[in-house]
Amino acid sequence: MYIRSDLQQWLPLKHIFLQKINPLLQFTDKLINLVADIRFPRHLPAPKGLHYLDHLDDKVQDFILPFQDDQYFKRGITELNWIIQNPWIISGEETDISRRYYFSSIAKEFMFRATVLYKNDNIIAFLLFAKRENHLKIPYCYYREEHTESVVKTIVYHINIWKINTCTLFHTELVNYFSKHQSPALYQKKVKRHYIISKIFQPIPEALTVLQDGDGDCSFT
């Protein structure tokens, strides 16, 4: 989902001339977003029951466990806590070396934000947000269908308060929802992700077909 204008990031990659007029692109972004941001409430209230966690506990483990019956990786709180506490992308200024590589380990800003939604003291959703500058991903997301609206509101809330420019999702239910309902995006397009797996692990049992957005090495890049 392309939510806010970010020409200064997208266009210079296509032609050297566009790199030279980057200040003009930055000015254009500001003008477009000044108008586009009107669609967002200035003071959007936080969703009810929203909590952030620095460390995932047994309550989160008990909540996500039933969802993992048909998942191949089944990452629990041990793996997720490790991912959160040991990010491969470091916040800082880019160097000449890091600019050469797409899978750079340095970004101006990167963070994980573990999030749970409560209702009547019970967890109804768990989301792990990954924010790399103004690009948002959700490596892990667990919830039941009846709480879809609450999860969507939570995503839109963070898109708003973090001023996200682009959001990439592969979670089937969320993709279907944003495809059929009004979304915060100015423009949406379908993208595909291809997976490579060693022959040692073939064939994958048909019962284990669900992948989370962060499975494999996707949580680290």
C-alpha positions in Angstrom: 0.0 0.0 0.0 1.3 3.4 -1.0 -0.1 5.7 1.7 1.9 8.9 1.5 4.0 10.4 -1.3 7.7 9.4 -1.2 9.0 10.4 -4.6 12.4 11.4 -3.0 12.9 7.6 -2.3 11.3 6.0 -5.3 12.4 8.0 -8.3 16.1 8.6 -7.7 16.6 4.8 -8.0 15.4 4.9 -11.6 17.6 7.5 -13.2 20.7 9.6 -12.3 19.0 12.8 -13.4 16.3 12.3 -10.8 19.0 12.1 -8.1 20.1 15.6 -9.0 16.6 17.0 -8.5 16.0 15.3 -5.2 15.4 18.6 -3.3 12.6 19.3 -5.8 11.1 15.8 -5.1 11.3 16.4 -1.4 9.4 19.7 -1.8 6.8 17.9 -4.0 6.4 15.2 -1.4 5.6 17.8 1.3 3.0 19.5 -0.9 1.3 16.2 -1.8 1.3 14.9 1.8 0.0 18.2 3.1 -3.2 17.6 1.1 -3.2 13.8 1.4 -2.9 13.7 5.2 -6.2 15.6 5.5 -7.9 12.2 5.3 -6.4 11.2 8.6 -7.9 12.5 11.8 -5.4 14.8 13.5 -5.9 13.2 16.9 -6.7 9.5 16.2 -7.4 7.8 19.5 -5.5 4.6 20.3 -7.6 1.4 19.9 -9.1 0.0 23.0 -7.0 -2.6 24.8 -3.8 -1.7 23.0 -0.6 -2.6 24.9 3.1 -2.7 23.9 5.4 -5.4 25.2 9.2 -5.3 25.6 9.2 -9.0 26.3 6.8 -11.7 25.2 5.5 -13.8 28.1 3.6 -17.1 28.5 0.3 -15.3 28.0 1.3 -14.5 24.4 2.7 -18.0 23.9 -0.7 -19.5 25.1 -2.5 -17.2 22.7 -0.6 -17.9 19.5 -0.1 -21.6 20.1 -3.6 -22.7 18.7 -3.0 -20.7 15.5 0.1 -22.7 14.7 -1.4 -26.1 13.9 -1.1 -25.5 10.1 2.0 -23.4 10.2 5.4 -24.7 9.0 7.7 -22.6 11.3 5.7 -22.4 14.5 7.9 -19.7 16.0 7.1 -19.2 19.7 8.1 -16.6 22.2 11.6 -17.8 22.5 12.3 -17.2 18.8 10.2 -14.0 18.7 11.9 -12.5 21.7 15.3 -13.3 20.1 14.2 -11.6 16.9 13.0 -8.5 18.7 16.1 -8.2 21.0 18.6 -8.9 18.2 17.6 -7.0 15.1 19.8 -7.4 12.1 19.1 -3.9 11.0 20.7 -1.2 13.0 19.5 2.4 13.3 22.1 4.8 12.2 23.6 6.8 9.3 24.3 5.0 6.1 27.9 4.4 4.9 29.2 4.1 1.4 29.4 0.3 1.8 25.8 0.0 3.1 24.4 2.0 0.2 25.8 -0.6 -2.3 23.7 -3.4 -0.9 19.9 -3.8 -1.0 20.0 -5.9 2.2 21.8 -3.2 4.1 22.1 -3.8 7.8 21.9 0.0 8.5 18.8 2.2 8.3 18.2 5.7 9.6 15.5 4.3 11.8 14.4 0.7 12.5 12.4 -0.8 15.3 10.2 -3.8 16.2 7.1 -3.1 18.3 5.4 -6.1 19.9 1.7 -5.3 20.3 -1.3 -7.0 21.9 -5.0 -6.2 22.0 -7.0 -7.0 25.1 -10.7 -7.4 25.6 -12.0 -8.2 29.0 -8.5 -9.0 30.2 -8.1 -11.6 27.4 -5.7 -11.3 24.5 -7.6 -11.1 21.2 -4.7 -10.2 18.9 -0.9 -10.2 18.7 1.0 -8.2 16.1 4.7 -7.6 15.6 5.3 -4.4 13.7 8.6 -3.8 11.9 9.1 -0.1 11.0 12.1 0.7 8.8 12.1 4.5 8.4 8.7 5.1 6.8 8.0 1.6 5.6 5.9 -0.7 7.7 5.7 -4.5 7.7 4.0 -7.0 10.1 6.2 -10.0 10.4 3.8 -11.8 12.8 0.1 -11.4 13.2 -2.4 -13.7 15.1 -6.1 -13.0 15.6 -9.5 -14.6 15.1 -11.7 -13.5 12.2 -14.3 -11.9 14.5 -11.6 -9.4 15.7 -10.5 -8.4 12.1 -11.9 -4.9 12.5 -10.0 -4.3 15.7 -6.7 -5.4 14.1 -7.3 -3.3 11.0 -8.0 -0.2 13.2 -4.7 -1.0 15.1 -2.8 -1.1 11.8 -4.3 2.1 10.5 -3.7 3.8 13.9 0.1 3.1 13.6 0.2 4.1 9.9 -1.2 7.4 11.1 0.9 8.1 14.2 4.1 6.9 12.5 3.4 8.7 9.2 4.0 5.6 7.2 4.6 6.0 3.5 4.4 2.4 2.4 3.1 -0.8 4.0 3.7 -4.3 2.7 1.5 -7.2 3.8 1.4 -10.9 2.9 -1.0 -12.0 5.6 -3.8 -13.5 3.6 -6.7 -12.3 5.7 -5.3 -8.7 5.9 -4.6 -8.6 2.1 -8.1 -9.7 1.4 -9.6 -7.2 3.8 -7.6 -4.2 2.4 -8.4 -5.3 -1.2 -12.2 -5.3 -0.5 -12.6 -2.4 1.9 -11.6 1.2 2.0 -7.9 1.4 3.0 -5.6 4.3 3.9 -3.7 3.8 0.7 -3.5 6.3 -2.2 -2.6 3.4 -4.4 -2.3 -0.4 -4.0 -0.6 -3.0 -6.1 -0.1 -6.7 -5.8 3.4 -8.1 -5.2 4.6 -11.7 -5.0 7.2 -13.2 -2.7 9.1 -16.3 -3.8 10.5 -18.8 -1.3 13.5 -21.0 -1.8 13.7 -24.2 0.3 16.3 -26.9 0.5 15.4 -30.2 -1.1 16.2 -31.8 2.3 12.9 -30.4 3.6 10.9 -31.5 0.6 8.1 -32.4 0.3 6.3 -30.0 2.7 3.4 -31.7 4.3 0.1 -30.4 2.9 -1.2 -29.8 6.4 1.6 -27.2 7.0 0.8 -24.6 4.4 0.6 -21.3 6.3 3.5 -18.9 6.4 3.7 -15.8 8.5 5.2 -12.7 6.8 8.3 -12.9 8.9 9.0 -16.7 8.5 12.2 -17.8 6.9 14.8 -15.0 6.9 12.1 -12.3 6.2 12.2 -11.1 9.8 15.8 -10.0 9.4 15.6 -7.9 6.3 
